[in-house]
Amino acid sequence: MTTDTDAKFARFIPAEIAAKLPETAKTMLADEYLVDREGASCRVFRAYRGVPAHFHRECDEYLYVLSGRGTFWMDDASTEAEFGPGHLLFFERNVIHSLPKLLEEPVVFLSIDAPRRAPTDITFVDASDGSATDFMARNQA
């Protein structure tokens, strides 16, 4: 599904968008942008494996869990806790965070990034864990 991210208004059904994300991916995540504006972006993304500690320099992030269960920590690994459908996770830019475990798949989030999160805005705490190309693939469905 390709979304017109320049529209002045739109309606989305995140579950239908999530269903079109690939079943597997070589990257940690795959996403579909719903809105991609300078002030904010909104995406649906699926996690395919645990995501090591990282942060985003350019945006605050709100993650609403659409499906699946896993564990997530923010700021420090000692805050690791389970999440599931209906949970909302929030962290400011530069806050280190991680999704260490996927417990029930598919793990799918609705993400709102303010301001916009560029696809390259990813910094792994341990650079050997990956790069932007290892992190996210944009869905081409």
DSSP file (Angstrom, degrees, kcal/mol; ACC not computed):
  #  RESIDUE AA STRUCTURE BP1 BP2  ACC     N-H-->O    O-->H-N    N-H-->O    O-->H-N    TCO  KAPPA ALPHA  PHI   PSI    X-CA   Y-CA   Z-CA
    1    1 A M              0   0    0      0, 0.0     2,-0.5     0, 0.0   140,-0.2   0.000 360.0 360.0 360.0 125.3    0.0    0.0    0.0
    2    2 A T        -     0   0    0    139,-0.3     2,-0.4   138,-0.1    32,-0.1  -0.925 360.0-152.8-104.6 128.4    1.4    3.4   -0.9
    3    3 A T        -     0   0    0     -2,-0.5     2,-1.4    30,-0.3    30,-0.1  -0.804  19.6-122.4-104.2 140.4   -0.1    6.2    1.0
    4    4 A D    >   -     0   0    0     -2,-0.4     3,-1.3     1,-0.2    30,-0.0  -0.674  30.9-177.9 -79.0  94.3   -0.3    9.8   -0.2
    5    5 A T  T 3  S+     0   0    0     -2,-1.4    31,-0.7     1,-0.2    -1,-0.2   0.485  75.0  61.7 -77.0  -1.3    1.7   11.4    2.6
    6    6 A D  T 3  S+     0   0    0     29,-0.1    -1,-0.2     3,-0.0    29,-0.1   0.405  75.4 121.4-101.2   0.3    1.1   14.9    1.1
    7    7 A A    <   -     0   0    0     -3,-1.3     3,-0.1     1,-0.1     0, 0.0  -0.256  65.9-133.1 -64.0 151.2   -2.8   14.9    1.4
    8    8 A K  S    S+     0   0    0      1,-0.2     2,-0.3     0, 0.0    -1,-0.1   0.697  89.5   5.0 -77.8 -19.9   -4.4   17.6    3.5
    9    9 A F  S    S+     0   0    0      2,-0.0     2,-0.3     0, 0.0    -1,-0.2  -0.978  70.1 170.5-156.5 159.7   -6.5   14.9    5.3
   10   10 A A        -     0   0    0     -2,-0.3     2,-0.4    -3,-0.1    24,-0.0  -0.987  24.5-135.8-164.7 161.8   -6.8   11.2    5.3
   11   11 A R        -     0   0    0     -2,-0.3     2,-0.3     2,-0.0    -2,-0.0  -0.991  25.5-171.3-125.7 138.1   -8.4    8.1    7.0
   12   12 A F        -     0   0    0     -2,-0.4     3,-0.1     4,-0.0    -2,-0.0  -0.938  24.3-154.0-130.2 150.2   -6.4    5.1    7.8
   13   13 A I    >>  -     0   0    0     -2,-0.3     4,-1.7     1,-0.1     3,-0.9  -0.864  15.7-167.1-118.6  92.8   -7.1    1.6    9.1
   14   14 A P  H 3> S+     0   0    0      0, 0.0     4,-2.8     0, 0.0     5,-0.2   0.816  83.3  57.7 -54.1 -36.1   -3.8    0.6   10.8
   15   15 A A  H 3> S+     0   0    0      1,-0.2     4,-1.8     2,-0.2     5,-0.1   0.889 107.3  48.1 -63.8 -38.0   -4.7   -3.1   11.1
   16   16 A E  H <> S+     0   0    0     -3,-0.9     4,-0.6     2,-0.2    -1,-0.2   0.881 112.7  48.3 -68.8 -37.3   -5.2   -3.3    7.3
   17   17 A I  H >< S+     0   0    0     -4,-1.7     3,-1.0     1,-0.2     4,-0.4   0.919 110.4  51.6 -66.8 -43.6   -1.9   -1.6    6.7
   18   18 A A  H >< S+     0   0    0     -4,-2.8     3,-1.5     1,-0.3    -2,-0.2   0.874 102.6  59.9 -60.6 -38.0   -0.1   -3.8    9.2
   19   19 A A  H 3< S+     0   0    0     -4,-1.8    -1,-0.3     1,-0.3    -2,-0.2   0.732 101.5  55.3 -64.3 -21.5   -1.5   -6.9    7.4
   20   20 A K  T << S+     0   0    0     -3,-1.0    -1,-0.3    -4,-0.6    -2,-0.2   0.502  82.6 104.7 -90.9  -5.2    0.3   -5.8    4.2
   21   21 A L  S <  S-     0   0    0     -3,-1.5    24,-0.0    -4,-0.4    11,-0.0  -0.486  87.0 -89.9 -71.5 148.8    3.7   -5.7    5.9
   22   22 A P        -     0   0    0      0, 0.0    -1,-0.1     0, 0.0     8,-0.1  -0.172  23.0-129.3 -62.3 152.5    5.9   -8.6    4.9
   23   23 A E  S    S+     0   0    0     -3,-0.1     2,-0.3     1,-0.1    -2,-0.1   0.811  92.9  17.7 -69.3 -31.1    5.9  -11.8    7.0
   24   24 A T        -     0   0    0      0, 0.0     2,-0.3     0, 0.0    -1,-0.1  -0.924  67.8-174.2-136.7 161.4    9.7  -11.7    7.2
   25   25 A A        -     0   0    0     -2,-0.3     5,-0.1     2,-0.1    23,-0.0  -0.989  32.2-136.4-154.5 151.0   12.4   -9.2    6.7
   26   26 A K  S    S+     0   0    0     -2,-0.3     2,-0.1     3,-0.1    -1,-0.1   0.740  93.0  69.4 -76.6 -24.2   16.2   -9.0    6.6
   27   27 A T  S    S-     0   0    0      2,-0.1   108,-0.2     1,-0.1    -2,-0.1  -0.382  94.9-113.3 -86.7 169.8   16.0   -5.8    8.6
   28   28 A M  S    S+     0   0    0    106,-2.0    20,-3.1     1,-0.1    21,-0.8   0.849  97.3  14.6 -69.5 -35.3   14.9   -5.5   12.3
   29   29 A L  E     -Ab  47 136A   0    106,-2.1   108,-1.6    18,-0.2     2,-0.3  -0.917  59.5-157.1-137.5 158.4   11.7   -3.6   11.3
   30   30 A A  E     -Ab  46 137A   0     16,-1.7    16,-2.6    -2,-0.3     2,-0.3  -0.993  22.1-175.5-134.8 142.0    9.6   -2.7    8.3
   31   31 A D  E     -Ab  45 138A   0    106,-2.3   108,-3.8    -2,-0.3     2,-0.4  -0.866  25.1-149.4-135.8 167.4    7.3    0.3    8.1
   32   32 A E  E     -A   44   0A   0     12,-2.1    12,-2.1    -2,-0.3     2,-0.3  -0.972  25.4-135.5-134.6 118.5    4.7    2.1    6.1
   33   33 A Y  E     +A   43   0A   0     -2,-0.4   -30,-0.3    10,-0.2    10,-0.3  -0.595  22.7 177.5 -74.7 132.2    4.5    5.9    6.4
   34   34 A L  E    S+     0   0A   0      8,-3.5     2,-0.4     1,-0.4     9,-0.2   0.793  77.6  12.1 -96.2 -44.5    1.0    7.2    6.7
   35   35 A V  E     -A   42   0A   0      7,-1.7     7,-2.8   -29,-0.1    -1,-0.4  -0.999  63.1-177.6-135.1 134.9    1.9   10.8    7.2
   36   36 A D  E     +A   41   0A   0    -31,-0.7     2,-0.3    -2,-0.4     5,-0.2  -0.726  24.9 146.3-137.9  84.2    5.4   12.3    6.6
   37   37 A R        -     0   0    0      3,-2.2    79,-0.3    -2,-0.3     3,-0.2  -0.772  58.9-111.7-117.9 160.8    5.5   16.0    7.4
   38   38 A E  S    S+     0   0    0     -2,-0.3    78,-1.7     1,-0.2     3,-0.1   0.892 117.8  47.4 -58.7 -40.7    8.3   18.1    8.8
   39   39 A G  S    S-     0   0    0      1,-0.2     2,-0.3    76,-0.2    -1,-0.2   0.775 129.6 -12.6 -75.0 -27.2    6.3   18.6   12.1
   40   40 A A        -     0   0    0     75,-0.3    -3,-2.2    -3,-0.2     2,-0.3  -0.966  54.3-150.2-168.5 152.2    5.5   15.0   12.6
   41   41 A S  E     -AC  36 113A   0     72,-2.4    72,-2.9    -2,-0.3     2,-0.4  -0.943   8.3-158.8-126.7 155.0    5.4   11.6   10.9
   42   42 A C  E     +AC  35 112A   0     -7,-2.8    -8,-3.5    -2,-0.3    -7,-1.7  -0.999  19.1 167.7-135.7 130.8    3.1    8.7   11.5
   43   43 A R  E     -AC  33 111A   0     68,-2.6    68,-3.3    -2,-0.4     2,-0.5  -0.936  32.6-138.4-138.9 157.7    3.9    5.1   10.6
   44   44 A V  E     +AC  32 110A   0    -12,-2.1   -12,-2.1    -2,-0.3     2,-0.3  -0.989  36.0 177.1-110.0 129.2    2.8    1.5   11.1
   45   45 A F  E     -AC  31 109A   0     64,-2.4    64,-2.8    -2,-0.5     2,-0.4  -0.980  22.2-147.8-137.6 152.9    5.8   -0.8   11.7
   46   46 A R  E     -AC  30 108A   0    -16,-2.6   -16,-1.7    -2,-0.3     2,-0.4  -0.928  13.1-140.8-115.8 138.3    6.4   -4.4   12.4
   47   47 A A  E     -AC  29 107A   0     60,-2.6    60,-0.7    -2,-0.4   -18,-0.2  -0.836  16.0-179.0 -97.5 134.7    9.3   -5.8   14.5
   48   48 A Y        -     0   0    0    -20,-3.1     2,-0.3    -2,-0.4   -19,-0.1   0.573  69.2  -0.1-107.5 -15.5   10.9   -9.1   13.2
   49   49 A R  S    S-     0   0    0    -21,-0.8    -1,-0.3    52,-0.1    52,-0.1  -0.946  96.8 -61.6-159.4 171.6   13.5   -9.6   15.9
   50   50 A G        -     0   0    0     -2,-0.3    51,-0.1    50,-0.2    -2,-0.1  -0.268  47.9-136.9 -59.8 151.3   14.7   -7.9   19.1
   51   51 A V  E     -D   99   0A   0     48,-2.8    48,-1.8    -4,-0.0     3,-0.1  -0.962  16.4-131.2-117.4 120.8   16.1   -4.4   18.6
   52   52 A P  E     -     0   0A   0      0, 0.0    45,-0.1     0, 0.0    47,-0.1  -0.102  46.5 -63.9 -65.0 166.8   19.3   -3.5   20.5
   53   53 A A  E    S+     0   0A   0     45,-0.1    72,-2.1    71,-0.1    73,-0.5  -0.255  75.2 140.9 -54.1 129.4   19.8   -0.3   22.5
   54   54 A H  E     -DE  97 124A   0     43,-2.2    43,-2.6    70,-0.3     2,-0.3  -0.928  31.4-149.6-157.8 176.2   19.5    2.8   20.3
   55   55 A F  E     - E   0 123A   0     68,-1.8    68,-2.2    -2,-0.3     2,-0.4  -0.970  15.2-126.3-152.2 166.5   18.2    6.3   20.2
   56   56 A H        -     0   0    0     -2,-0.3    38,-2.6    39,-0.3    39,-0.2  -0.974  10.3-163.0-118.6 129.3   16.8    8.9   17.8
   57   57 A R  S    S+     0   0    0     -2,-0.4    -1,-0.1    36,-0.2    36,-0.1   0.743  83.4  46.2 -81.7 -24.6   18.4   12.4   17.7
   58   58 A E  S    S+     0   0    0     60,-0.1     2,-0.3     1,-0.1    -1,-0.2   0.548 107.5  32.1-103.9  -8.4   15.7   14.2   15.9
   59   59 A C        -     0   0    0     -3,-0.1     2,-0.3    62,-0.1    35,-0.2  -0.985  59.8-124.0-151.3 155.7   12.3   13.3   17.4
   60   60 A D  E     -F  114   0A   0     54,-2.7    54,-2.0    -2,-0.3     2,-0.4  -0.664  40.2-144.2 -85.2 155.0   10.2   12.2   20.4
   61   61 A E  E     -FG 113  91A   0     30,-2.9    30,-1.9    -2,-0.3     2,-0.5  -0.985  19.3-167.8-134.6 137.0    8.4    9.0   19.8
   62   62 A Y  E     -FG 112  90A   0     50,-2.3    50,-2.3    -2,-0.4     2,-0.6  -0.988  12.2-167.3-117.6 123.5    5.0    7.6   20.7
   63   63 A L  E     -FG 111  89A   0     26,-3.3    26,-3.0    -2,-0.5     2,-0.6  -0.943   3.3-168.8-117.9 113.6    4.5    3.9   20.1
   64   64 A Y  E     -FG 110  88A   0     46,-3.1    46,-2.8    -2,-0.6     2,-0.6  -0.894  24.1-129.8-100.1 124.5    1.0    2.4   20.3
   65   65 A V  E     +F  109   0A   0     22,-2.8    21,-2.6    -2,-0.6    44,-0.2  -0.632  30.0 173.5 -80.8 116.3    0.9   -1.4   20.4
   66   66 A L  E     -     0   0A   0     42,-2.5     2,-0.3    -2,-0.6    43,-0.2   0.840  66.1  -9.9 -87.2 -39.5   -1.5   -2.7   17.8
   67   67 A S  E    S+F  108   0A   0     41,-1.6    41,-2.0    17,-0.1    -1,-0.3  -0.988  97.3  37.1-156.6 161.2   -0.6   -6.4   18.1
   68   68 A G  E     -     0   0A   0     -2,-0.3     2,-0.3    39,-0.2    37,-0.2  -0.073  62.2-108.0  87.3 172.6    1.9   -8.8   19.7
   69   69 A R  E     +F  104   0A   0     35,-2.0    34,-2.6    15,-0.2    35,-2.1  -0.980  44.2 131.5-139.4 150.9    3.7   -8.9   23.0
   70   70 A G  E     -FH 102  83A   0     13,-1.3    13,-2.5    -2,-0.3     2,-0.3  -0.919  49.3 -82.8-169.3-166.0    7.3   -8.3   23.9
   71   71 A T  E     -FH 101  82A   0     30,-2.1    30,-0.6    -2,-0.3     2,-0.3  -0.927  36.6-178.9-121.3 151.8    9.5   -6.4   26.4
   72   72 A F  E     - H   0  81A   0      9,-2.2     9,-2.0    -2,-0.3     2,-0.3  -0.996   6.4-166.5-146.5 141.0   10.7   -2.9   26.1
   73   73 A W  E     -F   98   0A   0     25,-2.4    25,-2.1    -2,-0.3     2,-0.4  -0.974   2.6-161.9-131.6 154.4   13.0   -0.6   28.1
   74   74 A M  E    S-F   97   0A   0      2,-0.4     2,-1.3    -2,-0.3    23,-0.2  -0.999  70.8  -8.2-134.2 133.9   13.6    3.1   28.1
   75   75 A D  S    S+     0   0    0     21,-3.6     2,-0.3    -2,-0.4    21,-0.2  -0.161 131.7  22.0  78.6 -40.4   16.5    5.0   29.6
   76   76 A D  S >  S-     0   0    0     -2,-1.3     3,-2.4    20,-0.1    -2,-0.4  -0.977  74.3-122.1-158.2 140.8   18.0    2.0   31.4
   77   77 A A  G >  S+     0   0    0     -2,-0.3     3,-1.6     1,-0.3    -1,-0.1   0.732 107.0  72.7 -58.8 -22.1   17.8   -1.8   31.0
   78   78 A S  G 3  S+     0   0    0      1,-0.3    -1,-0.3    -5,-0.0    -3,-0.1   0.634  88.1  63.3 -68.9 -11.8   16.4   -2.0   34.6
   79   79 A T  G <  S+     0   0    0     -3,-2.4    -1,-0.3    -5,-0.1    -2,-0.2   0.344  72.1 139.6 -91.3   6.5   13.1   -0.5   33.3
   80   80 A E    <   +     0   0    0     -3,-1.6     2,-0.3    -7,-0.1    -7,-0.2  -0.267  23.9 161.0 -55.9 129.8   12.4   -3.5   31.0
   81   81 A A  E     -H   72   0A   0     -9,-2.0    -9,-2.2     0, 0.0     2,-0.1  -0.973  40.4 -96.9-148.3 157.8    8.7   -4.5   31.2
   82   82 A E  E     -H   71   0A   0     -2,-0.3     2,-0.3   -11,-0.2   -11,-0.3  -0.476  35.8-166.6 -76.8 147.4    6.3   -6.4   29.1
   83   83 A F  E     +H   70   0A   0    -13,-2.5   -13,-1.3    -2,-0.1     3,-0.0  -0.893  10.0 169.2-127.8 162.0    4.0   -4.6   26.6
   84   84 A G    >   -     0   0    0     -2,-0.3     3,-2.1   -15,-0.2   -19,-0.3  -0.925  47.1 -39.0-158.0-179.8    0.9   -5.8   24.7
   85   85 A P  T 3  S+     0   0    0      0, 0.0   -19,-0.2     0, 0.0     3,-0.1  -0.162 123.0  25.2 -52.2 135.7   -2.0   -4.5   22.6
   86   86 A G  T 3  S+     0   0    0    -21,-2.6     2,-0.2     1,-0.3   -20,-0.1   0.275  90.5 125.8  93.1 -10.5   -3.4   -1.2   23.8
   87   87 A H    <   -     0   0    0     -3,-2.1   -22,-2.8   -22,-0.1     2,-0.5  -0.545  46.5-152.4 -80.6 147.8   -0.2   -0.1   25.5
   88   88 A L  E     -G   64   0A   0    -24,-0.2     2,-0.4    -2,-0.2   -24,-0.2  -0.988   7.8-165.7-121.9 124.4    1.3    3.3   24.7
   89   89 A L  E     -G   63   0A   0    -26,-3.0   -26,-3.3    -2,-0.5     2,-0.4  -0.901   7.7-174.7-109.1 137.1    5.1    3.8   25.1
   90   90 A F  E     +G   62   0A   0     -2,-0.4     2,-0.3   -28,-0.2   -28,-0.2  -0.993  10.1 161.4-133.8 140.0    6.6    7.3   25.0
   91   91 A F  E     -G   61   0A   0    -30,-1.9   -30,-2.9    -2,-0.4     3,-0.1  -0.971  31.5-121.3-153.9 146.0   10.2    8.6   25.1
   92   92 A E    >   -     0   0    0     -2,-0.3     3,-1.7   -32,-0.2   -36,-0.2  -0.335  48.1 -75.8 -78.3 163.6   11.9   11.8   24.2
   93   93 A R  T 3  S+     0   0    0      1,-0.2   -36,-0.2   -38,-0.1    -1,-0.2  -0.241 118.8  25.3 -55.0 149.1   14.6   12.2   21.6
   94   94 A N  T 3  S+     0   0    0    -38,-2.6     2,-0.6     1,-0.2    -1,-0.2   0.419  86.0 131.3  71.4   1.4   18.0   11.0   22.8
   95   95 A V    <   -     0   0    0     -3,-1.7   -39,-0.3   -39,-0.2    -1,-0.2  -0.759  60.0-127.6 -82.8 121.9   16.5    8.5   25.3
   96   96 A I        +     0   0    0     -2,-0.6   -21,-3.6   -21,-0.2     2,-0.3  -0.478  39.6 168.1 -68.7 137.2   18.1    5.2   24.8
   97   97 A H  E     -DF  54  74A   0    -43,-2.6   -43,-2.2   -23,-0.2     2,-0.3  -0.961  16.0-167.9-148.8 163.3   15.6    2.4   24.4
   98   98 A S  E     - F   0  73A   0    -25,-2.1   -25,-2.4    -2,-0.3   -45,-0.1  -0.995  23.7-149.2-155.2 149.5   15.4   -1.3   23.3
   99   99 A L  E     +D   51   0A   0    -48,-1.8   -48,-2.8    -2,-0.3   -27,-0.2  -0.803  30.2 170.5-115.7  82.7   13.0   -4.0   22.3
  100  100 A P  E     +     0   0A   0      0, 0.0     2,-0.4     0, 0.0   -50,-0.2   0.848  56.7  31.1 -69.6 -35.0   14.9   -7.0   23.6
  101  101 A K  E     - F   0  71A   0    -30,-0.6   -30,-2.1   -52,-0.1     2,-0.6  -0.976  53.9-156.2-134.6 135.7   12.3   -9.7   23.3
  102  102 A L  E     + F   0  70A   0     -2,-0.4   -32,-0.3   -32,-0.2     3,-0.1  -0.946  19.6 172.5-100.0 122.1    9.4  -10.6   21.0
  103  103 A L  E     +     0   0A   0    -34,-2.6     2,-0.3    -2,-0.6   -33,-0.2   0.756  68.1  15.7-102.1 -31.5    7.1  -12.9   23.0
  104  104 A E  E    S- F   0  69A   0    -35,-2.1   -35,-2.0   -37,-0.1    -1,-0.3  -0.956  92.3-102.3-147.8 123.8    4.0  -13.1   20.7
  105  105 A E  E    S+     0   0A   0     -2,-0.3   -37,-0.2   -37,-0.2     2,-0.1  -0.678  86.8  45.1-107.8 159.0    4.0  -12.2   17.0
  106  106 A P  E     -     0   0A   0      0, 0.0     2,-0.8     0, 0.0   -58,-0.1   0.428  66.5-165.1 -80.2 140.4    3.3  -10.2   14.9
  107  107 A V  E     +C   47   0A   0    -60,-0.7   -60,-2.6   -39,-0.1     2,-0.4  -0.849  18.8 172.3 -93.1 111.5    4.6   -7.3   17.0
  108  108 A V  E     -CF  46  67A   0    -41,-2.0   -42,-2.5    -2,-0.8   -41,-1.6  -0.977  11.8-169.9-129.5 135.5    3.1   -4.2   15.3
  109  109 A F  E     -CF  45  65A   0    -64,-2.8   -64,-2.4    -2,-0.4     2,-0.6  -0.899  22.4-141.1-121.2 149.4    3.2   -0.6   16.4
  110  110 A L  E     -CF  44  64A   0    -46,-2.8   -46,-3.1    -2,-0.3     2,-0.4  -0.973  34.4-161.8 -99.8 121.6    1.5    2.7   15.3
  111  111 A S  E     -CF  43  63A   0    -68,-3.3   -68,-2.6    -2,-0.6     2,-0.5  -0.899  18.7-170.6-114.5 134.4    4.2    5.3   15.7
  112  112 A I  E     -CF  42  62A   0    -50,-2.3   -50,-2.3    -2,-0.4     2,-0.5  -0.992  11.4-169.0-119.9 122.9    3.9    9.0   15.9
  113  113 A D  E     -CF  41  61A   0    -72,-2.9   -72,-2.4    -2,-0.5   -52,-0.2  -0.942  13.9-135.7-115.5 128.0    7.2   10.9   15.7
  114  114 A A  E    S+ F   0  60A   0    -54,-2.0   -54,-2.7    -2,-0.5   -74,-0.2  -0.980  89.7  15.1-135.6 124.8    7.4   14.6   16.5
  115  115 A P  S    S-     0   0    0      0, 0.0   -75,-0.3     0, 0.0   -76,-0.2   0.711 124.5 -72.6 -66.1-172.2    9.0   16.3   14.7
  116  116 A R        -     0   0    0    -78,-1.7     2,-0.7   -79,-0.3    -2,-0.1  -0.027  42.5-135.0 -46.2 140.3    9.4   13.9   11.8
  117  117 A R        -     0   0    0     -4,-0.2    -1,-0.1   -58,-0.0    -4,-0.1  -0.911  17.3-142.5-101.0 114.1   11.7   10.9   12.2
  118  118 A A    >   -     0   0    0     -2,-0.7     3,-2.3     1,-0.1   -60,-0.1  -0.470  22.7-116.4 -68.1 145.0   13.9   10.6    9.1
  119  119 A P  T 3  S+     0   0    0      0, 0.0    17,-0.2     0, 0.0    -1,-0.1   0.742 116.4  53.5 -55.5 -23.2   14.5    6.9    8.1
  120  120 A T  T 3  S+     0   0    0      1,-0.1     2,-2.1    13,-0.0    12,-0.2   0.471  76.9 107.4 -91.1  -1.9   18.2    7.5    8.9
  121  121 A D    <   +     0   0    0     -3,-2.3     2,-0.3    11,-0.1    -1,-0.1  -0.500  49.3 113.4 -81.2  77.0   17.7    8.8   12.4
  122  122 A I        -     0   0    0     -2,-2.1     2,-0.5   -66,-0.1    10,-0.2  -0.964  38.4-177.9-146.9 126.5   19.0    5.8   14.3
  123  123 A T  E     -E   55   0A   0    -68,-2.2   -68,-1.8    -2,-0.3     2,-0.3  -0.965  16.6-148.8-127.7 114.3   22.1    5.6   16.5
  124  124 A F  E     -E   54   0A   0     -2,-0.5   -70,-0.3     6,-0.3     3,-0.1  -0.624  14.6-136.2 -79.9 138.9   22.9    2.3   18.1
  125  125 A V  S    S+     0   0    0    -72,-2.1     2,-0.7    -2,-0.3    -1,-0.1   0.922 104.9  41.4 -59.4 -44.5   24.7    2.5   21.4
  126  126 A D  S >  S-     0   0    0    -73,-0.5     3,-2.9     1,-0.1     4,-0.3  -0.919  82.9-153.0-103.6 108.1   27.0   -0.3   20.2
  127  127 A A  G >  S+     0   0    0     -2,-0.7     3,-1.2     1,-0.3    -1,-0.1   0.734  91.4  67.4 -56.0 -24.2   27.8    0.6   16.6
  128  128 A S  G 3  S+     0   0    0      1,-0.2    -1,-0.3    -3,-0.1     3,-0.1   0.605  84.3  74.7 -73.8  -8.9   28.4   -3.1   15.8
  129  129 A D  G <  S-     0   0    0     -3,-2.9     2,-0.3     1,-0.2    -1,-0.2   0.706 110.9 -85.3 -75.2 -19.2   24.7   -3.7   16.4
  130  130 A G    <   -     0   0    0     -3,-1.2    -6,-0.3    -4,-0.3    -1,-0.2  -0.940  34.1-106.0 150.1-170.8   23.8   -2.2   13.1
  131  131 A S    >>  -     0   0    0     -2,-0.3     4,-1.6    -3,-0.1     3,-0.7  -0.782  51.9 -76.3-143.4-176.7   23.0    0.9   11.0
  132  132 A A  H 3> S+     0   0    0      1,-0.2     4,-1.7    -2,-0.2   -11,-0.1   0.850 129.3  54.5 -58.8 -34.7   20.0    2.6    9.4
  133  133 A T  H 34 S+     0   0    0      1,-0.2    -1,-0.2     2,-0.2   -13,-0.0   0.774 111.0  44.9 -73.0 -24.7   20.0    0.0    6.6
  134  134 A D  H <4 S+     0   0    0     -3,-0.7  -106,-2.0  -107,-0.1    -1,-0.2   0.722 112.9  55.0 -82.4 -23.9   19.9   -2.9    9.1
  135  135 A F  H  < S+     0   0    0     -4,-1.6  -106,-2.1  -108,-0.2     2,-0.4   0.955 110.5  14.3 -79.3 -54.9   17.2   -1.2   11.2
  136  136 A M  E  <  -b   29   0A   0     -4,-1.7     2,-0.4  -108,-0.2  -106,-0.2  -0.970  47.4-166.0-137.7 137.8   14.3   -0.4    8.9
  137  137 A A  E     -b   30   0A   0   -108,-1.6  -106,-2.3    -2,-0.4     2,-0.4  -0.986  27.0-129.5-117.0 131.7   12.9   -1.3    5.5
  138  138 A R  E     -b   31   0A   0     -2,-0.4  -106,-0.2  -108,-0.2     2,-0.2  -0.656  31.0-113.1 -78.1 132.9   10.2    0.8    4.0
  139  139 A N        -     0   0    0   -108,-3.8  -106,-0.2    -2,-0.4    -1,-0.1  -0.435  26.4-169.6 -68.3 135.2    7.3   -1.4    2.8
  140  140 A Q              0   0    0     -2,-0.2    -1,-0.1     1,-0.1  -138,-0.1   0.149 360.0 360.0-110.9  17.2    6.9   -1.3   -1.0
  141  141 A A              0   0    0   -140,-0.2  -139,-0.3  -121,-0.1    -1,-0.1   0.491 360.0 360.0 -66.1 360.0    3.6   -3.1   -1.1
